[in-house]
Amino acid sequence: MANSVSLHRVIKASPEKVFRAFSDPTAHSTWLPPYGFVCTVQQMDFKVGGQYKMTFINFSTGNGHSFGGQYIEIKPNELIKYNDRFDDPNLPGEMTTTVWLKKVIGGTDLKVLQEGIPEAIPAEMCYLGWQDSLEKLIKLVEPEIPDA
């Protein structure tokens, strides 16, 4: 049976700002890869039916793994659902990730569910990676920095 992980955070930023961190390719590439990895975005057509393609590169070794997929459902500032596959044939199958955003008094209630993780990836390692990613997301969206 395929692995899945579920995460939940309350982020001190508006759903609009958190949503923008998912929909902007430059922002997405800064927070999505776990610590120790960099990300290049080859394609990101953020709309229902749109495709995306990214590569995570291990900064220590220079080795990378690419993956991509399609956006299945998008409700601005509320929901993002997409699927993806790794290019590596040793990581077969299709994953589905669903992200829920809900405005709460303290900012945004964020829930993430990733299903269909390849058996070769231990669920706890995927969970650790997502914890890194969400920590980086929070550090991106929580600061309020004026332009002047």
C-alpha positions in Angstrom: 0.0 0.0 0.0 1.2 3.5 -0.8 2.5 5.9 1.9 0.8 9.1 2.9 1.6 12.0 5.2 -0.7 14.7 6.7 0.5 18.0 8.2 -1.2 20.9 9.9 0.0 24.4 10.8 -1.5 27.7 11.8 0.5 30.4 10.0 0.5 34.1 11.0 -0.2 35.3 7.5 -3.3 35.8 5.4 -4.6 32.9 3.1 -3.9 35.2 0.2 -0.2 35.5 1.1 0.1 31.8 1.7 -1.7 31.0 -1.5 0.7 33.3 -3.4 3.7 31.3 -2.0 2.2 28.2 -3.7 1.3 30.0 -7.0 4.4 32.0 -7.6 7.2 29.9 -9.2 10.1 31.9 -7.6 8.5 31.8 -4.1 7.6 28.1 -4.5 11.2 27.2 -5.4 12.5 29.0 -2.3 10.4 27.2 0.3 9.4 23.8 -1.1 12.7 22.0 -1.1 13.8 20.6 2.3 16.9 22.0 3.9 20.0 20.9 2.0 18.3 21.0 -1.4 17.8 23.7 -4.0 14.9 23.8 -6.5 14.7 24.8 -10.1 11.3 25.2 -11.8 11.3 24.3 -15.4 7.6 24.8 -15.9 4.7 26.1 -13.8 1.3 26.8 -15.4 -0.7 27.4 -12.2 -4.2 26.8 -13.3 -6.6 23.8 -13.3 -5.2 21.5 -16.0 -1.9 23.3 -16.0 1.4 21.4 -15.9 4.5 21.9 -13.7 8.0 20.4 -13.7 10.6 20.9 -11.0 14.0 19.5 -9.9 15.3 19.2 -6.4 19.1 19.2 -6.3 21.1 17.8 -3.3 23.4 20.7 -2.5 26.0 18.4 -1.0 26.3 16.0 -3.9 24.9 17.9 -6.9 22.5 15.0 -7.7 19.0 15.9 -8.5 15.6 14.3 -9.0 12.9 15.7 -11.2 9.2 15.4 -10.9 6.1 17.1 -12.4 2.4 16.8 -12.8 -0.8 18.6 -13.2 -3.0 21.0 -11.1 -6.3 19.2 -10.6 -8.3 21.7 -8.5 -7.6 25.3 -7.5 -9.8 27.6 -5.4 -7.9 30.8 -4.8 -6.9 31.3 -1.2 -8.7 28.0 -0.2 -7.6 24.9 -2.0 -4.8 23.5 -4.2 -4.8 19.9 -5.4 -2.2 18.5 -7.8 -0.7 15.2 -8.8 2.9 14.4 -9.6 5.3 11.7 -10.7 9.0 11.3 -10.3 11.0 11.0 -13.5 13.0 8.2 -11.8 11.5 4.8 -12.8 12.6 3.5 -9.4 10.0 5.8 -7.8 6.9 4.7 -9.7 3.3 5.8 -9.2 1.4 9.0 -9.0 1.2 11.1 -5.8 -1.7 13.5 -5.0 -1.2 16.5 -2.8 -4.1 18.5 -1.4 -3.6 21.8 0.4 -6.4 23.4 2.4 -6.2 27.1 3.5 -8.7 28.6 5.9 -8.8 32.1 7.3 -8.7 32.0 11.1 -8.3 34.7 13.8 -4.5 34.2 13.9 -3.9 34.0 10.2 -4.3 30.8 8.1 -5.1 27.3 9.1 -3.0 25.1 6.6 -3.6 21.4 6.1 -1.6 19.3 3.7 -2.3 15.7 2.7 0.1 13.9 0.3 -1.0 10.5 -0.8 0.5 7.8 -3.0 4.1 8.4 -2.0 6.3 5.7 -3.6 7.1 2.7 -1.4 10.8 3.4 -1.8 10.4 6.7 0.2 9.8 6.0 3.9 6.7 8.0 5.0 8.7 9.4 8.0 11.3 10.8 5.7 8.7 12.5 3.5 7.1 13.9 6.7 10.5 15.3 7.8 10.9 16.9 4.4 7.5 18.5 4.6 8.3 19.8 8.1 11.4 21.5 6.6 9.3 22.9 3.8 6.6 24.3 6.0 9.1 25.9 8.3 10.6 27.6 5.3 7.1 28.6 4.1 6.4 30.2 7.4 9.7 32.1 7.3 8.7 33.4 3.9 5.1 34.5 4.5 5.0 35.6 8.2 7.3 38.7 8.0 5.6 42.0 7.2 8.3 43.9 5.4 7.4 47.5 4.2 8.8 48.7 0.9 10.0 52.0 2.2 
